[in-house]
């Protein structure tokens, strides 16, 4: 398994990975909601590559992309020290330490970029992800009540953060 920065040639595989991950019900987009084209995905990847304060690493099993971690860094002086994290792992690869490896890559990137605060949100009912984030040193900063509507019912999210040394 190779963890590496995303490349433009990954657009189609990254798009398909995101659609598979959206099926989990724990991501922002509902299953089938994301309607990006490969060209739109390429444009997104190009912006990520060109933006110094943003990073996107993928897990490549040699045949397909099976996970990713995206860090979106602050763009003004007051928040340049922070980055918001989004992570997703293909269901068949969950529970094998892949998310931890992706986070380790982001921790190195954050130190190199002088980013001292990482933050993310997690659906309160996603216990496995919550437990992983806690193991990685993230702490709950607060709870966003009724932040999402899933299948017509309100869902809460935890705001979590970690200081990078």
C-alpha positions in Angstrom: 0.0 0.0 0.0 1.4 3.3 -1.0 0.5 6.6 0.7 1.3 9.5 -1.7 0.2 13.0 -2.7 -2.7 13.0 -5.2 -1.9 13.5 -8.9 -4.0 14.8 -11.8 -4.0 11.3 -13.3 -5.9 10.1 -10.2 -9.1 12.1 -10.9 -11.3 9.3 -12.1 -10.2 6.9 -9.4 -10.5 9.6 -6.7 -14.0 10.4 -7.9 -15.1 6.8 -7.8 -13.5 6.4 -4.3 -15.5 9.3 -3.0 -18.7 7.9 -4.4 -18.0 4.5 -2.7 -17.2 6.2 0.6 -20.3 8.4 0.5 -22.3 5.1 0.6 -21.2 4.7 4.2 -23.7 7.4 5.4 -21.0 9.0 7.5 -19.8 11.6 5.0 -21.3 15.0 4.2 -22.7 13.9 0.8 -25.6 11.4 0.7 -25.1 8.3 -1.5 -25.4 9.3 -5.1 -25.6 13.1 -4.3 -22.1 13.9 -5.7 -22.5 14.6 -9.4 -19.0 15.7 -10.4 -17.5 14.9 -13.7 -13.9 13.7 -14.2 -13.0 17.2 -15.6 -14.5 18.9 -12.5 -12.5 16.5 -10.3 -9.3 17.2 -12.2 -9.9 21.0 -11.6 -10.3 20.3 -7.9 -7.1 18.3 -7.8 -5.3 21.0 -9.7 -6.4 23.6 -7.1 -5.3 21.3 -4.3 -1.8 20.8 -5.9 -1.4 24.5 -6.5 -2.5 25.6 -3.0 0.5 25.4 -0.6 -1.8 25.4 2.5 -3.8 22.4 1.3 -2.7 18.7 1.0 -4.4 15.6 -0.3 -2.8 12.2 0.2 -4.2 9.0 -1.2 -3.8 5.4 -0.4 -3.0 3.4 -3.6 -3.2 -0.4 -3.5 -1.5 -0.7 -6.9 -4.8 -1.1 -8.7 -7.1 1.5 -7.2 -7.3 4.3 -4.7 -8.7 3.0 -1.4 -8.5 5.9 1.0 -7.7 9.6 1.2 -7.0 12.4 3.7 -7.5 16.1 2.8 -6.1 19.0 4.8 -7.5 22.4 4.0 -5.3 25.0 5.5 -6.2 28.5 6.7 -5.6 31.3 4.1 -5.3 34.4 6.2 -2.8 35.3 8.9 -5.2 34.6 11.8 -5.9 31.0 10.8 -2.8 29.9 8.8 -1.8 27.9 11.8 -4.8 25.5 11.3 -6.1 23.0 8.9 -9.5 21.2 8.5 -9.2 17.5 7.9 -11.5 15.2 5.8 -10.7 11.5 5.7 -12.3 8.6 4.0 -11.5 4.9 3.7 -13.1 2.4 1.3 -15.2 0.0 3.4 -13.2 -3.1 2.4 -10.0 -1.5 3.8 -11.4 -0.2 7.1 -10.0 -1.5 10.4 -6.5 -2.3 8.9 -4.6 0.8 10.1 -4.9 2.7 6.8 -6.5 5.8 8.3 -3.7 5.9 10.9 -1.1 5.8 8.1 -2.9 8.6 6.3 -3.1 10.7 9.5 0.6 10.1 10.1 1.4 11.6 6.7 -0.8 14.6 7.5 1.0 15.1 10.8 4.3 15.3 9.1 2.9 17.6 6.5 1.4 19.9 9.2 4.8 20.1 11.0 6.6 20.9 7.8 4.0 23.6 7.0 4.1 25.0 10.6 0.5 24.1 11.1 -0.1 23.7 14.8 -3.8 22.9 15.0 -5.8 20.3 13.1 -9.5 20.1 13.3 -12.3 17.9 12.0 -15.9 16.9 12.6 -17.4 13.5 13.1 -20.9 12.3 13.2 -21.6 11.5 16.8 -23.0 8.0 15.9 -19.8 7.1 14.0 -18.2 5.5 17.1 -15.3 3.7 15.2 -14.1 7.0 13.6 -14.6 8.9 16.9 -12.5 6.2 18.8 -9.8 6.4 16.2 -9.6 10.2 16.4 -9.3 10.0 20.1 -6.5 7.4 19.8 -4.7 9.8 17.5 -4.8 12.5 20.0 -7.9 14.5 19.0 -10.1 16.0 21.7 -13.7 17.0 21.6 -14.1 20.8 21.4 -17.8 20.8 21.3 -21.0 19.3 19.9 -22.9 20.8 17.0 -26.6 20.0 17.6 -28.7 19.0 14.6 -25.9 19.9 12.3 -27.0 17.4 9.6 -30.3 15.9 8.5 -29.9 12.2 7.6 -32.9 10.4 6.3 -35.1 13.1 7.7 -33.8 13.0 11.2 -31.4 15.5 12.9 -27.8 14.2 13.6 -25.2 15.8 15.9 -21.5 16.1 15.1 -18.5 16.5 17.4 -16.0 19.2 16.7 -12.6 17.8 17.4 -9.1 19.2 17.4 -5.5 18.2 17.9 -2.4 20.3 18.4 0.6 19.3 16.3 3.9 19.6 18.1 
